[in-house]
Amino acid sequence: MSASATPAAALPASVAETERLLAAGGYVADRALATTVHLALAMGRPLFLEGEPGTGKTEIAKVLASGLGRRLVRLQCYDGLDLQAAAYEWNHARQLMAIRLAEASGAAHSTEGRAALEAGIYDRRFLQERPLLSALSGSPAVLLIDELDRADEPFEAFLLEILADFQLSIPELGTIRAETPPIVVLTSNRTREVHDAIRRRCLYQWVDYPDAARERAILASRQPDLPVALSAQIVAFVQALRSGDFFKYPGVAETIDWAAALRALDARELEPVLVEETVGALLKYQDDIAKLRGAEAARLVEAAKEASRPKPVIPF
């Protein structure tokens, strides 16, 4: 939903309000993460989130945009990303058409007409906005620069002016400044190190895998119809996987997907056969899947059931 349709909400006034804002969007944040998000909003600083894939970094920007009634402008980074794709591009076809129309009408035949044409050919109406410029223009926005580590290192230099001053310099047109600075969220999966110049302009937070209690709370928020016993077994199973010898551990997103898959099969509790039939929702590499099959799946299922059983209360 755009901010033109829904007025932008006021920023949360405290860490507790920030926690409630995130929770209202289905995001269960620990205190450290909620504090960093709150400080980024209160101080008007970009937020740099780093961590393993699937730990909920991107989701924070989505929840902030929804909860604060702002546009979400997403720049998905990739190898070879350049300024034209990320910030702006001149519409050369429209510029050429304007030149030909001026020549056909005779407006370009005089000295004054040629001067006016040259001055106007780089007018804002010929500028095609890409995500970075779009976030600085128009209604208040949340700018998500997703997976910055996938872009080439030189691309980071393009971001410094935006992160420091919320403005973009266009040589042919001048400097465009945001009337309302966007909330900027950058994410990285740490496939390479992001330059210090980016880090210095941001507030930083490492987003780790959640502990068992928080992951159960996340499942309760995202899959409210999931049986409590099954939810506890799923979380215990996933937590055990993350302590094992696997190439790629499942993130929170995979936990939610696996829970949805088990729920779709009307599962009431974990069973080895169910694990093997649905493991593709949890693990994404064949070597990991092969390692989990058979006796290992049965062992982890039994361990998950044991870990999730209520502990007896010993009376004094």
Residue, then its C-alpha position, 0 to 999 in steps of 0.5 A: m500500500s502506498a503512502s499516498a493512500t495511507p498517511a505515514a504513521a509517526l515513528p515509534a517513541s521507544v524501544a517497547e513501541t518499536e517491538r510492538l510495531l514489529a510484532a504487529g507485522g508478525y516479526v518477533a524481534d529480540r531486545a537487541l535488534a528492536t533497540t537498534v531498529h528504534l535507534a536507526l529510526a530515531m536518529g535518522r540513520p541507515l540500518f545495516l543488517e548482516g547475518e545468515p540467509g533466512t534469518g529475517k533481515t529483509e522482512i524487517a524492511k517490509v514490516l516497517a513499510s507496512g507498519l509505518g504506512r510508507r512505500l517499500v522501494r526495493l533494490q535487489c543487488y546482483d553481480g554487475l549492478d550499475l548506476q543506470a539500473a540502481a538510480y536513474e537513466w535518461n530516456h534517450a528515445r524521448q529526448l531524440m523525439a523532442i529534438r526531432l519535433a523541435e527541428a520539424s517545428g523550426a524551433a531549433h533553427s534559431t540561436e535562441g531555440r537551439a539554446a532552449l532545446e539544449a537546456g531542456i533536453y536534460d529536463r526532469r521529465f526525461l529522467q527514468e527513476r530507478p529504486l535509489l532515485s525513487a526512494l528520494s522522490g515523492s511520498p515517504a519510503v522505506l528503501l531496502i538495499d537487499e543483499l549488498d554483498r552480491a553487488d560489485e565492490p565499486f557499486e558501494a561508492f554510488l551509495l555513500e552520498i545517499l546514505a550520508d545526506f539522502q541526496l543524489s547528484i546527477p551531473e546533467l541536472g543537479t542534486i536531488r534531495a529527499e524532502t522526507p529522508p527514506i528509512v534505509v535498510l541494507t542487508s548482507n549475507r556476508t558472502r564478502e565483506v562490505h566496505d568500512a565506508i558503508r558501515r560507518r554511515c549505518l547503525y549495525q546489527w548482526v541478525d542471528y538464528p533465533d533461540a528455541a523460545r523465540e523461534r516458537a514465538i515466530l511460528a505461533s505468529r506465522q502459523p497460529d493453527l499449528p498444534v502446539a506439540l508439533s510446533a515445539q517438535i519442529v523447533a527442537f528438530v530445526q535447532a538440532l539441525r543447526s548444531g549438526d554438520f550440514f552445508k547450509y543450515p535452515g533459516v527461519a523462513e525454512t522453518i515457517d515453510w516446513a511448518a506450513a508443509l506439515r500442516a498441509l499434510d494434517a500432521r499432528e507430530l513429527e515422524p521420520v517418514l514425514v521428515e523425509e517426505t517434506v525435507g525439501a521445504l527445510l534443506k536445499y542441498q542434496d548432500d544435506i538431504a542425503k545426510l538426513r535420511g534414514a537413521e539420522a532422521a529417526r534419531l533427530v525426530e526422537a530427540a526433538k520429541e524428547a526435548s519438546r516434552p513438558k518437564p515434570v514438576i518435582p514438588f518440594 
